[in-house]
């Protein structure tokens, strides 16, 4: 009888331990569930403040608000994923780069860098400072931009050439409004006022220097184009014939 009593005590102690362990697990599960509900509840942990820093010329407030509102956990401090916010905002056409931080207890800080537009591209898109093509609402651009054109894979090279040529021309108060690289890899410049410079494939900078050396001697308003695709000299095409055919006057 003594042995049976000990076994009963052991069984009772065992099952008491099991019940206690289960109760502890249930309590922990309920606690985790309660905490999860608390941090997931926008009422209990709301995202009340939004701070946007960085110079903005093109990105509108309502675009930022609508983009953030599209995120499922936009209003909750704990469940909002900053990586998802970054990805979402960088989908906006005028946004180049975004840094996102959450600041306790209820603030979302966004540091935003816009695209730095430097030119129009192929009359359909825009070009940023790094020579990258992007599409964005062009009506927001108030500054006059040159129109560059060429194969998309050559956008960076076209921008570099534009900057090189403009540095030479601006010393003489001449402004490029258009630069084109055609399918035969030949360059053509359009200046403010409508004059066209045909540079050909090679030796672009020397040909531009040759042009600026003779430019003061030309009747600028009468010139339609100047063909600089010669080893020496150039040919002038006139807007109006003055006793000469369009290609009749050449120098060199």
C-alpha positions in Angstrom: 0.0 0.0 0.0 2.9 2.3 0.8 4.3 1.9 -2.7 1.0 2.7 -4.4 0.6 5.9 -2.4 4.0 7.1 -3.5 3.1 6.4 -7.1 -0.1 8.4 -6.8 1.8 11.3 -5.2 4.4 11.2 -8.0 1.6 11.1 -10.7 -0.2 14.0 -9.0 3.0 16.0 -8.8 3.7 15.2 -12.5 0.3 16.3 -13.8 0.4 19.3 -11.5 3.7 20.3 -13.2 2.2 19.7 -16.6 -0.8 21.8 -15.9 1.3 24.6 -14.4 3.6 24.5 -17.5 0.6 24.7 -19.8 -0.8 27.6 -17.9 2.5 29.4 -18.1 2.6 28.9 -21.8 -0.9 30.2 -22.2 -0.1 33.2 -20.1 2.9 34.0 -22.2 1.0 33.5 -25.4 -1.7 35.8 -24.2 0.9 38.4 -23.2 2.5 38.3 -26.6 -0.8 38.5 -28.3 -1.8 41.5 -26.1 1.5 43.3 -26.8 1.2 42.5 -30.6 -2.3 44.0 -30.6 -1.1 47.0 -28.7 1.8 47.8 -31.0 -0.3 47.0 -34.1 -3.2 49.3 -33.0 -2.9 52.7 -34.6 -4.9 54.1 -31.8 -2.3 53.0 -29.2 0.9 53.6 -31.2 0.1 56.1 -33.9 2.5 57.8 -36.3 1.5 61.4 -35.7 4.3 63.5 -37.1 6.0 63.5 -40.5 9.2 65.5 -41.0 10.5 65.9 -44.6 13.9 67.5 -45.2 15.8 68.3 -48.3 15.4 71.0 -51.0 12.3 70.4 -53.0 11.5 72.1 -56.3 9.4 69.4 -58.0 8.1 66.9 -55.5 4.7 67.9 -54.2 3.3 67.4 -50.6 0.2 65.6 -51.8 2.4 63.1 -53.8 4.3 62.2 -50.6 1.1 61.9 -48.6 -0.6 59.7 -51.2 2.5 57.5 -51.6 2.8 57.0 -47.8 -1.0 56.4 -47.4 -0.7 53.5 -49.9 1.4 51.5 -47.4 -0.8 49.2 -45.3 0.8 50.1 -41.9 1.4 53.8 -42.7 -0.2 55.0 -39.4 1.5 52.7 -37.0 4.9 53.5 -35.4 6.0 49.9 -34.6 4.8 48.0 -37.7 5.8 50.6 -40.3 8.8 49.2 -42.3 11.3 52.0 -43.1 12.7 50.0 -46.0 9.2 49.8 -47.6 8.8 53.5 -47.1 12.1 54.2 -48.9 11.2 51.9 -51.8 7.7 53.5 -52.1 8.9 57.1 -52.1 11.7 56.3 -54.6 9.0 55.3 -57.1 8.0 58.9 -57.4 9.3 60.3 -60.7 11.1 63.4 -59.3 12.7 61.5 -56.4 16.4 60.5 -56.7 17.1 59.1 -53.2 15.4 58.8 -49.8 16.6 58.2 -46.3 14.0 57.2 -43.7 14.1 57.0 -39.9 11.6 56.5 -37.2 12.0 58.6 -34.1 10.3 57.7 -30.8 7.6 58.1 -29.9 5.6 59.1 -33.0 7.7 60.7 -35.7 8.8 59.6 -39.2 11.7 61.5 -40.6 12.3 61.5 -44.4 15.4 63.1 -46.0 14.7 63.5 -49.7 17.0 64.2 -52.6 15.4 65.2 -55.9 16.5 64.5 -59.4 18.8 67.3 -60.6 17.6 67.9 -64.1 20.0 69.4 -66.6 18.5 68.8 -70.0 15.6 67.4 -72.0 16.2 64.1 -73.7 14.9 63.2 -77.1 11.9 65.5 -76.6 10.3 62.8 -74.4 12.2 62.5 -71.2 14.7 64.3 -68.9 18.4 63.9 -68.1 19.8 64.3 -64.6 23.3 65.5 -63.6 24.7 62.0 -63.7 23.6 61.5 -67.3 20.7 59.2 -66.4 17.4 59.3 -68.3 14.2 59.7 -66.2 10.6 60.5 -66.9 8.7 63.0 -64.9 6.1 65.8 -65.4 8.1 68.3 -67.5 5.7 71.1 -67.0 7.1 71.6 -63.5 10.5 72.7 -65.0 10.5 76.5 -65.1 14.2 76.9 -66.2 15.1 76.8 -69.9 16.8 73.5 -70.7 18.8 72.4 -73.7 17.4 69.6 -75.7 19.8 66.7 -76.1 19.2 63.7 -78.4 20.8 60.5 -79.4 20.7 56.8 -78.6 19.6 56.1 -75.0 22.8 54.2 -74.2 24.8 57.3 -75.2 23.0 59.7 -72.9 26.0 60.1 -70.6 28.4 60.7 -73.5 26.0 63.3 -75.0 25.8 65.1 -71.7 29.6 65.2 -71.3 30.0 66.6 -74.8 27.3 69.2 -74.1 29.2 70.4 -71.0 32.5 70.5 -72.8 31.2 72.5 -75.8 29.2 74.8 -73.6 32.3 75.7 -71.5 34.0 76.9 -74.7 30.9 78.7 -76.2 29.8 80.5 -73.0 33.1 82.4 -72.9 31.7 84.2 -76.0 28.2 84.5 -74.6 26.9 81.7 -76.9 24.3 79.3 -75.5 23.6 75.8 -76.8 19.9 75.0 -77.0 20.2 71.7 -78.8 22.8 69.0 -79.2 22.2 65.9 -81.3 24.2 62.7 -81.9 22.8 61.0 -85.0 22.8 57.3 -86.0 26.1 57.9 -87.9 27.7 59.3 -84.7 28.0 62.8 -86.1 27.4 65.8 -83.8 25.2 68.8 -84.5 24.8 71.9 -82.3 22.0 74.4 -82.3 22.7 77.8 -80.7 20.2 80.3 -79.2 19.1 82.3 -82.2 18.8 79.3 -84.5 22.3 78.9 -85.9 23.3 75.3 -86.5 26.9 74.0 -86.3 27.7 70.8 -88.0 30.7 69.2 -86.2 30.9 65.7 -87.7 32.3 62.7 -85.9 35.7 63.8 -84.7 37.7 66.7 -83.3 34.7 68.4 -81.9 36.5 70.8 -79.5 39.0 72.0 -82.1 36.2 72.6 -84.5 34.2 74.6 -82.0 37.4 76.7 -81.2 37.7 77.3 -85.0 34.1 78.5 -85.0 34.4 81.0 -82.1 37.6 82.4 -83.7 35.6 83.6 -86.8 32.2 84.1 -85.2 32.6 87.9 -84.6 33.3 88.3 -88.3 30.1 86.7 -89.4 26.7 88.3 -90.1 25.1 86.2 -87.4 21.5 87.0 -88.2 22.0 85.9 -91.8 23.7 82.5 -91.1 21.6 79.3 -91.1 24.3 76.9 -90.5 28.1 76.5 -90.4 29.6 73.3 -91.6 32.8 72.6 -89.7 33.4 69.1 -91.0 36.6 70.0 -92.7 40.2 69.5 -91.7 40.7 73.3 -92.1 38.2 76.0 -92.8 34.4 75.8 -92.9 31.4 76.4 -95.1 28.5 78.8 -94.4 24.9 78.2 -95.3 22.9 81.5 -95.4 19.3 82.0 -94.5 18.9 84.3 -97.5 20.9 84.1 -100.6 23.0 87.2 -101.1 24.3 86.5 -104.5 25.6 83.1 -103.2 24.1 79.7 -103.1 23.6 78.3 -99.7 26.9 76.4 -99.8 28.8 78.8 -102.0 30.8 80.6 -99.3 33.6 78.6 -97.8 36.7 79.5 -95.9 39.9 77.8 -95.6 
